[in-house]
């Protein structure tokens, strides 16, 4: 809990999931200091959905991943680090830079601990194909849940067959050590080495 002092007024701010107490600017309890506000608890399924992330991106694939038809599309890897499967019905992968969306409904369930690859190949086919490609010069892509929450990754210029990956699967994107680049990538598998 963080307390913020204001001039002559009671103010309460809660960060995180702990209870919030109201206090005056001098730290004394207010008349209603017995009131404890607690945010609503999320269900285990909601928490699992909130943990799904964009785990790795390859915006200029030539040799790192070749499909059965001989094509080598740009790709995006999603990861579910939770211990529950997540239904991708209603989820969208958005290329903010191009203004295009691809629905993920046809993917069904993302298994607990599972990975799924999305192919950014401008295809009109259902997911895992997406109706856009990725720019190697840089872009912003967003994974959008049905509740409009999600995960966003912005990247700069990346060389052909280099990926931008999370150094620990689904690490917090606010951590400056979270992202790194590598030749070839690890499509469909953990980014952890060893």
C-alpha positions in Angstrom: 0.0 0.0 0.0 1.2 3.5 -0.8 -0.1 6.6 0.9 -0.1 10.0 -0.7 -0.4 13.2 1.3 -2.7 15.9 0.1 -3.5 19.3 1.5 -6.3 19.0 4.1 -8.1 16.0 2.6 -8.3 12.3 3.1 -7.0 10.4 0.1 -6.4 6.7 -0.4 -4.6 5.0 -3.2 -4.1 1.3 -3.5 -1.4 -0.4 -5.6 -1.3 -4.1 -5.9 -3.8 -6.3 -4.1 -3.6 -5.3 -0.5 -6.3 -3.6 1.5 -6.5 0.2 1.5 -6.8 2.3 4.6 -8.0 5.9 4.6 -5.8 8.4 6.4 -5.6 12.1 6.7 -2.6 14.1 5.6 -1.0 13.9 9.1 -1.4 10.1 9.0 -4.2 9.9 11.6 -7.1 7.5 10.9 -10.2 9.1 9.4 -13.7 8.5 10.8 -14.2 5.6 8.3 -10.7 4.1 8.8 -12.4 0.8 9.7 -13.4 0.5 6.0 -11.1 -1.8 4.2 -11.4 -1.9 0.4 -10.2 -5.0 -1.3 -10.2 -5.5 -5.1 -12.3 -8.2 -6.4 -10.5 -11.5 -6.7 -9.9 -12.9 -10.1 -10.9 -16.5 -10.9 -8.1 -19.0 -11.6 -9.1 -19.0 -15.3 -8.9 -15.2 -15.4 -5.4 -15.2 -13.9 -4.3 -17.9 -16.4 -5.6 -15.7 -19.3 -3.8 -12.7 -17.9 -0.5 -14.5 -17.9 -0.4 -15.4 -21.6 2.2 -13.3 -23.4 3.9 -12.5 -26.7 7.0 -14.5 -25.9 9.1 -14.2 -29.1 8.8 -12.3 -32.4 10.7 -12.9 -35.7 9.8 -10.1 -38.2 12.1 -11.2 -41.0 12.2 -15.0 -41.3 14.0 -16.6 -44.1 15.6 -19.7 -42.7 14.7 -20.1 -39.0 11.3 -21.7 -39.7 10.2 -23.3 -43.0 6.6 -24.6 -43.3 5.7 -27.8 -45.1 4.6 -25.8 -48.2 8.2 -24.3 -48.4 7.1 -20.9 -47.2 9.1 -19.0 -44.4 6.6 -16.6 -42.8 7.4 -14.0 -40.2 6.2 -15.4 -36.8 5.0 -14.6 -33.4 5.2 -17.0 -30.5 2.6 -16.9 -27.7 3.2 -18.7 -24.3 0.9 -19.7 -21.5 3.1 -20.0 -18.4 0.1 -20.9 -16.1 -0.9 -24.3 -14.9 -4.4 -24.0 -16.6 -5.4 -24.1 -20.3 -6.6 -20.9 -21.8 -9.4 -20.6 -24.4 -8.3 -18.3 -27.2 -11.9 -17.7 -28.4 -12.3 -13.9 -28.8 -8.6 -13.1 -28.7 -7.0 -11.0 -31.3 -3.4 -10.4 -32.5 -3.1 -6.8 -33.7 -0.4 -5.2 -35.8 -0.8 -1.6 -34.4 1.7 -0.3 -37.0 -0.2 -1.7 -39.9 -3.7 -1.2 -38.4 -4.6 -4.9 -39.0 -6.1 -7.6 -36.7 -6.1 -11.4 -36.8 -8.6 -13.4 -34.8 -7.3 -16.4 -32.8 -10.7 -18.2 -32.3 -9.8 -21.2 -34.5 -6.8 -22.0 -32.2 -9.1 -23.3 -29.5 -7.3 -24.0 -26.2 -3.7 -23.0 -25.4 -2.5 -25.8 -23.1 -1.0 -25.1 -19.6 2.7 -24.4 -20.1 2.1 -24.4 -23.9 3.4 -22.5 -26.9 1.6 -21.6 -30.1 3.2 -20.0 -33.3 1.3 -17.5 -35.3 2.4 -16.9 -38.9 2.4 -13.3 -40.1 2.0 -14.2 -43.8 -0.9 -11.9 -45.0 -3.0 -15.0 -45.4 -6.8 -14.9 -45.4 -6.8 -18.4 -43.8 -7.7 -18.8 -40.2 -5.2 -18.7 -37.3 -2.4 -19.6 -36.9 -2.2 -17.5 -40.1 -2.5 -13.7 -39.7 -3.7 -11.2 -42.3 -0.5 -9.1 -42.0 3.3 -9.4 -42.1 5.8 -7.9 -39.6 8.1 -5.0 -40.6 11.8 -5.7 -39.9 12.2 -1.9 -39.5 10.1 -2.0 -36.4 6.5 -2.2 -35.2 4.1 -2.5 -32.3 2.1 -5.7 -32.0 -0.6 -6.4 -29.4 -2.2 -9.6 -28.1 -5.8 -8.5 -27.0 -7.9 -10.6 -24.7 -11.7 -10.5 -24.8 -11.7 -8.2 -21.7 -9.5 -5.8 -23.8 -6.4 -6.5 -21.6 -3.4 -8.0 -23.2 0.3 -7.8 -24.0 2.1 -5.3 -26.2 5.6 -5.5 -27.7 7.3 -2.7 -29.6 10.5 -3.5 -31.4 13.0 -1.6 -33.5 14.9 -2.7 -36.6 15.8 -6.4 -36.5 18.1 -8.3 -38.9 16.8 -11.2 -41.0 16.5 -14.4 -39.1 17.0 -12.6 -35.7 14.3 -12.9 -33.1 13.3 -10.6 -30.2 12.7 -12.9 -27.3 11.9 -12.8 -23.6 15.0 -13.9 -21.7 12.8 -15.8 -19.3 9.5 -17.0 -20.7 6.8 -14.3 -20.2 9.1 -12.2 -18.0 7.7 -8.7 -17.1 8.2 -6.4 -20.1 8.9 -3.6 -17.6 12.2 -5.3 -16.7 15.0 -3.9 -18.9 16.6 -7.3 -18.8 13.5 -9.0 -20.1 14.1 -8.8 -23.9 17.1 -9.9 -26.0 17.8 -10.7 -29.6 19.2 -13.9 -31.1 19.9 -15.5 -34.5 17.4 -18.2 -35.4 15.1 -18.0 -32.3 13.4 -20.8 -30.5 10.0 -21.1 -32.3 7.5 -23.0 -30.4 9.7 -23.8 -27.4 11.0 -22.2 -24.2 13.5 -19.4 -24.6 15.5 -20.6 -21.6 18.8 -22.3 -22.5 20.0 -25.4 -20.8 
